[in-house]
Each structure stands twice: as C-alpha cells, then as structure tokens.
Amino acid sequence: MTSRHFVGSIFALLLAFNVLPISVMAAEQILVKNQNEFQKAVSGLKPGDTVVLANGVWNNFEINFSGKGTAEQPITLTAETKGKVIISGQSNLHIAGEYLVVSGLVFKNGYSTTDSVISFRKSEIELANHSRVTETVVDNFNNPERVEVDYYVAMYGKHNRFDHNHLAGKRNKGVTMAVILDSQASQENHHRIDHNYFGPRPVLGSNGGETLRIGTSAYSLTNSFTLVENNYFDRCDGEVEIVSVKSGRNHVRGNLFFESQGGLALRHGNDNLVEANVFLGNGVAHTGGIRVINKGQIIRNNYLESLTGTRFGAGLVVMNGVPDSPINKYHQVDGALIENNSLVNIDHIQLAEGSDASRTAAPINSEFRNNLIFNESGRDIFTLKDDVSGIKFSNNVLNEVQNPQITEGFASRDVVMTRGANGLLYPESRELSGVGASRDLVVLEKSQTGAPWYPKPDPSIRFGIGNTVDVTPEPGALENAIKQAQTGDVIRLAPGDYVVSKILHIDKPLTLSGDGEARIEYERTTLFEIADGGSLQLRGLSISGKSTPDNVGNSVIRSSRYSMLVNYQISIENCEITDLTVNRAFNFFYASKQTMADSIDISGSRFSNISGAILKLDNENDDEGIYNADYVRIKDSSFTDVQGALVDLYRGGTDESTFGPHFSLTGSQVRNVGTGSRNKSGASVYLHGVQVATIENNLFSGSAPIKVYHTVGDPVTRIVKNTFAATPVPEVTELNSQQENTALIADNTVEETPK
C-alpha cells in the first residue's frame, strides 16, 4: 500500500491551528514501493507534495514525473535514502511541468531505450520549466551498441537547474549532456548547470563524444543564456570538443578541466563569455584549452597550465573562418576579446588555425591584451597559419624566448613564477600584477562537485594489481584459472606444454606470464577473445597456431565480434608467436567493427611464419572518422615471413573531431613482411588516416613498402633512420589536401640486397 504521512511535527502543529493556506495544508509525503504505487502517487500531485522511492533496485522503470508546483512549494521526487535507490535495466526519467525537483537517484546497470536517460520534457509540447535535478547519478548507463546515439541528459524548457550531479562513463556515441534549443519554448532558456562532476569519458574514436553541448549548428544564431559554472571535467576524453558551445550569449565560468583531452570550443554562436576557468593538463597528451570562432566572444581571466594539445586542441586557438559561411561551417572570428589570461607551460597557441582553401577568412576586429605567456622551455609557442593583422596585441608579457613571431604588443621579460595560495603559478614581480589571471581566482575542488555521497573512482586499466596465481600444464588448468581470476590478477604459467581446447574469454584486466619455457597451442579459431571490460597482457610466453582448425581467418587474439562499449588494452612483452599458417589470413590480432583499443603495445617479441597480418585494425571502413585503436606502439621486436602487413590501421573520412590514431614502430626488424599475394594493401605497414606516426631505427628487408595515406588535419609522419634492404622506399599520399607531401622522410638507408 502507498504510505502517506505529513512531513513533520511542526507542519502538523500548524495544521492543527489551521494557520496554513489550503495549498500548503494539502502537501503530502508519499512513500512508494513499486511501480504501480508510483503511478497512483503521481496521478494527482499538488504543490508541495513529495514522492519518495523506497530503497532498493527499480528495474525497467520508465519514470514520467509531471506536475505543477510553485516556487514556494515545488513538487519533489526523491530517494528514501540518497544513493540507495538504484534505477537499472531499461529505464529513464522524463520530467514535465513547473517547479519540479528530482534528487538522490542512481542510474546504473542498464540503459535508456529512448534518446536520453534524463529528459526535461515528456513530449515535444510537454516541457519542464523552473525545475531542478540535483544529487542524481548516471554511471556507465550506456546503450550496448557503441554507435547508437543517445544522451545522458537532454535539457529542454526554460529556467531549469542541473546541479551537484554525477555523470560518468559515457561510452556509446552521443553527447553526455545536451542543452537543446529546437523550439522557442527552449530558447533564451536561462538554464543553470553548476557543481556537477563530469567524470571520465574514454576516447570514443569518432565524432559525437562531447561531454557538454549547448545548442546545435541549426540553432546557433539563437541565444541560449545558459550559465555553466563550477563544474569539474575529469579526464573527459571523448573527442576534441569537451564543451561545445553552439549558441549565443552563454556564460562559462569557474569550471575546472582536469587532464581532459580536448577543449572548450566556441564552435557556433556569438557573444559568449568564458571567464575564471582553470585548465590543468599535467602534461597529458592532447590536453587543450579554449577555441575561439564567430563574433563577439570574450575570453578573460582564465588559467591554463601544462597543456600539450596542438591544432584544434591547442591551449588557445583562434580559428580562420569560411567567407559567407553557411550556418554549419566556420564563421569568421570578429570582435573577439582575449584578456588577462595566464597561459603557463602550454605547448601551442594557434592563430588563424584551420587556414585552408575554404577557411580563408582570418580573424578581424579582435584584441589580445594583458595576457601572460610563460613557457619554461624558452620556445615560442605561437603558430600563425594566416594573416593575424586583424588581432590587436597590447600590454602582454612573454617570458624570454628565442625568435618570437610576434613582438608588437608583447614585453619580453625574465619572469620568475611561484605558486600562489590557490596553487596556481604567478609572477613574483608585483609589477606584473596587471597581466594574466587574477591572484584571487578560485580553483574548484573535485569534492565540491557531484553527489557528495557517491564515490569518484579511478577508471584506469592497470595490470598486475591483483594476486599471482600459479598454473601447471594439466588439461583445463589454464582455462579454470582464467575463469576464476579477479581484476588485475597475474596468472603465472609453469614451464611445459599447454594445449587449450576452449576459447579463453577475457572480461577483466589479466596478465599471463611465463619464463620463456611455457609453450601454448590451442584447438579453436582463436586463443583469446577480449570481451567488454577485458584487457590482456602476455609476458614471456611461446604461442603456436599449428593445432588450430583448418579455417580462414583464425587469430591468436580477437576482440569481441559484437559491439564493445569498454575500451581495452593489449600488451605483448618478450613473447614468441609462430606457425600461424594452417590456412590463409591467420592474424595475430583481429579487431572487429565497433570496438576500440586504447592501446596495443608489442615489445621484445618475435613473430614468424604467419599467413595473415600481425595487427588487423582496418574494420572501421565506413569513412566516418571512426577507427579501431588509438595508440599502437611496437618496439625492439622482429617479424619474419609474414604474408600480410605488420599493421593495417585505418581511419577513413575527413572528420576533425579526434586526435588519433597514433602509431610508432622503433628498433625492430621486418623481414619478408607484406609480400603475400592476398595482402590487399600491398604494404608491410599500412597507415590510412593516422594522425601521428613514427617509424624509426628499423630494418626492412625483402618486404613490401610502407604505405601512408594522409586524409585530414595536419598529420605528423616521421620515417627516419631506417634501413630499407631489397624493400621499396616508403610511399606517402596526400588524399584530400592537394598539398605536397608533409611527411618527414630522412636519414634512411636504401640497399639492393636483403639483410
């Protein structure tokens, strides 16, 4: 039965003396224990009523919460105990009406079947206004299909607040939180988004991985008036735009961006204000700052430190635009004001970035003043891609650097920096107090954000943190050890011959190690299959494929054949892999479509007699900017008699939303690799759309050529200090830029006879 009781003795006393208005006298607190009771409770809610969900797991619960409260007496939906009400399965929350409050719920172990987990509307005409969602959690609540698009939060209506919430682990395609302006009822909305914890979002490997988006290009000339303040963005790595502003007159202030790959992009819309934000990169790759596009943008009193990003993801970026740009392209920067910012030990400031055949409109009518630029390396961090005469530089301070590109408007000083009370770096000289960010800038603490009762865990994959389990070659022993293993365990194989009769499913980070005397053969089409949550490290093992079935397309390791939400890692150290030849296309590793490796590392290992490829990473072939592996690193290894390529790594299309893939091959020997008649790429190393590639200090002997295809952005390719013996010279092709080859190919040795 539904439990209804009055909300406190004081309330009851006042009621007894008949001193409350009728609307207050009717207020009730309603405890509901199942979905039927909930439906009855919400059918006639009045101002001041509170619906309380009983502690426990509510499975497959589509919550429609609507009503009309008042500013003095909102209608509330809350948990009996905050954090103890778990919404799981196929569930979501839709709120519609006036003055509604939702608090204390946790969405996990499921996903929404609609376009969002939390929506501030029930239908296109039933929106929420003057409503609030607070202390609510959405944690790894993802559609199982990686490319299925949805949001954690879709904000409609006007004058709504989203605060002290925890959003983390968004893994499928789609913005984590979107402010949507698709009708007048949601435009000029004056929403407030504050004190939220936007937790780690892993690399998506395609467009659509933003953490917060305000508007879209179609409505970008509409004002939103959304306030985004005091939020913590923690390792939000989905794509190049962490926060994507695509509307006008928004205010972004007091936020902290911690080790997040990407930046805050004023992508569309005019007259936005970005102030008093702190960006801390700590030297993490691709950490970025602020990107400026469009008219009337103000960037002031921000602090940016140890950011490594470049191009669109640099510490500070001022873009070129497209003349007479359509609404969804790049509008010219006009009237930007960039003042009193501190840019400390950031690697790049990019001006007139993106200049190309279409983006020819350089910034105009803009000012860059009272900024502090300090870099301990003494290197000039400015890159000018086009005419910057439309930016007036004045009263800026730059520490002493060699050959600065811009001198007018900059005072070169010997700047000494020390940490202030807020932990940020400031010049010791008080003469410089008028430049850079203010000394009273408040640095947001992680603990000030999110639901205070919900933990903010470390999401990183770590090998070797668990127990060590010893295994002998007895039949079934290895299979049983893997089945019983816990996260981070090390399974240590005793010397001997192991014959594995089942596919070993890896659904957690595990290490298998030997001393070089543990020899594994297997009788299925693959030895290891990486499932969601799994990562695999192999050390000191010998693996042979000679006992596998006579089947085309065998592998030693493969990712799940189905869509994977969780990115994985593979590490191969001091292993020997041989005899993958029972049939054609026998690959060492095969990545399926809609799967993503954060990293694949091979070191000190030997591969020989293989009919397929070592790393088959080319299944994302729809040319939409998606790819199978972010970092591929190979060093100090040898590859002999491999009919396929050492690596087939493919990222197609011209989308500019990602930083990867990255590839490196160093200190290795590549003999008779890529020469098989069925090797479609005709390459020993095939890199298509790779953004950063280093191939250095290797021997290529009797092998197919390296083939590199540049597709988008400013890819960095270095092929240096290699020996090519009886191997064609590398081939680099610019597919879309119509520019000369930008790869660095230098200090290589070419010999006619194999070595």
CORFEN-V816214 format. One record per run of one state. SS is the DSSP state (2 for helix, 1 for strand, 0 for the rest). FROM is the first residue (numbers start at 1). TO is the last residue. If there is no record, write none. Layout:
ss:SS from:FROM to:TO
ss:SS from:FROM to:TO
//
This chain:
ss:0 from:1 to:2
ss:1 from:3 to:5
ss:0 from:6 to:8
ss:2 from:9 to:16
ss:0 from:17 to:21
ss:2 from:22 to:25
ss:0 from:26 to:28
ss:1 from:29 to:32
ss:0 from:33 to:34
ss:2 from:35 to:42
ss:0 from:43 to:49
ss:1 from:50 to:53
ss:0 from:54 to:55
ss:1 from:56 to:59
ss:0 from:60 to:61
ss:1 from:62 to:68
ss:0 from:69 to:74
ss:1 from:75 to:79
ss:0 from:80 to:84
ss:1 from:85 to:90
ss:0 from:91 to:91
ss:1 from:92 to:98
ss:0 from:99 to:99
ss:1 from:100 to:103
ss:0 from:104 to:104
ss:1 from:105 to:111
ss:0 from:112 to:115
ss:1 from:116 to:119
ss:0 from:120 to:120
ss:1 from:121 to:121
ss:0 from:122 to:126
ss:1 from:127 to:129
ss:0 from:130 to:131
ss:1 from:132 to:134
ss:0 from:135 to:136
ss:1 from:137 to:139
ss:0 from:140 to:150
ss:1 from:151 to:155
ss:0 from:156 to:157
ss:1 from:158 to:158
ss:0 from:159 to:160
ss:1 from:161 to:163
ss:0 from:164 to:165
ss:1 from:166 to:168
ss:0 from:169 to:176
ss:1 from:177 to:179
ss:0 from:180 to:183
ss:2 from:184 to:186
ss:0 from:187 to:191
ss:1 from:192 to:194
ss:0 from:195 to:196
ss:1 from:197 to:198
ss:0 from:199 to:200
ss:1 from:201 to:201
ss:0 from:202 to:211
ss:1 from:212 to:214
ss:0 from:215 to:216
ss:2 from:217 to:219
ss:0 from:220 to:222
ss:1 from:223 to:223
ss:0 from:224 to:226
ss:1 from:227 to:229
ss:0 from:230 to:231
ss:1 from:232 to:234
ss:0 from:235 to:235
ss:1 from:236 to:236
ss:0 from:237 to:240
ss:1 from:241 to:246
ss:0 from:247 to:247
ss:1 from:248 to:248
ss:0 from:249 to:250
ss:1 from:251 to:253
ss:0 from:254 to:255
ss:1 from:256 to:258
ss:0 from:259 to:260
ss:1 from:261 to:268
ss:0 from:269 to:272
ss:1 from:273 to:275
ss:0 from:276 to:277
ss:1 from:278 to:280
ss:0 from:281 to:286
ss:1 from:287 to:292
ss:0 from:293 to:294
ss:1 from:295 to:295
ss:0 from:296 to:297
ss:1 from:298 to:300
ss:0 from:301 to:302
ss:1 from:303 to:305
ss:0 from:306 to:310
ss:2 from:311 to:313
ss:0 from:314 to:315
ss:1 from:316 to:319
ss:0 from:320 to:320
ss:1 from:321 to:321
ss:0 from:322 to:333
ss:1 from:334 to:334
ss:0 from:335 to:336
ss:1 from:337 to:339
ss:0 from:340 to:341
ss:1 from:342 to:344
ss:0 from:345 to:348
ss:1 from:349 to:353
ss:0 from:354 to:360
ss:1 from:361 to:361
ss:0 from:362 to:363
ss:1 from:364 to:364
ss:0 from:365 to:365
ss:1 from:366 to:369
ss:0 from:370 to:371
ss:1 from:372 to:374
ss:0 from:375 to:381
ss:1 from:382 to:384
ss:0 from:385 to:390
ss:1 from:391 to:394
ss:0 from:395 to:395
ss:1 from:396 to:399
ss:0 from:400 to:409
ss:1 from:410 to:413
ss:0 from:414 to:416
ss:1 from:417 to:419
ss:0 from:420 to:424
ss:1 from:425 to:427
ss:0 from:428 to:429
ss:2 from:430 to:432
ss:0 from:433 to:445
ss:2 from:446 to:448
ss:0 from:449 to:467
ss:1 from:468 to:471
ss:0 from:472 to:476
ss:2 from:477 to:484
ss:0 from:485 to:489
ss:1 from:490 to:493
ss:0 from:494 to:495
ss:1 from:496 to:500
ss:0 from:501 to:503
ss:1 from:504 to:506
ss:0 from:507 to:508
ss:1 from:509 to:522
ss:0 from:523 to:527
ss:1 from:528 to:530
ss:0 from:531 to:534
ss:1 from:535 to:544
ss:0 from:545 to:554
ss:1 from:555 to:559
ss:0 from:560 to:567
ss:1 from:568 to:573
ss:0 from:574 to:575
ss:1 from:576 to:580
ss:0 from:581 to:586
ss:1 from:587 to:590
ss:0 from:591 to:596
ss:1 from:597 to:603
ss:0 from:604 to:605
ss:1 from:606 to:610
ss:0 from:611 to:614
ss:1 from:615 to:617
ss:0 from:618 to:628
ss:1 from:629 to:635
ss:0 from:636 to:637
ss:1 from:638 to:642
ss:0 from:643 to:646
ss:1 from:647 to:650
ss:0 from:651 to:661
ss:1 from:662 to:666
ss:0 from:667 to:668
ss:1 from:669 to:673
ss:0 from:674 to:684
ss:1 from:685 to:688
ss:0 from:689 to:691
ss:1 from:692 to:696
ss:0 from:697 to:698
ss:1 from:699 to:701
ss:0 from:702 to:705
ss:1 from:706 to:710
ss:0 from:711 to:715
ss:1 from:716 to:720
ss:0 from:721 to:722
ss:1 from:723 to:725
ss:0 from:726 to:730
ss:1 from:731 to:734
ss:0 from:735 to:743
ss:1 from:744 to:746
ss:0 from:747 to:748
ss:1 from:749 to:751
ss:0 from:752 to:755
//
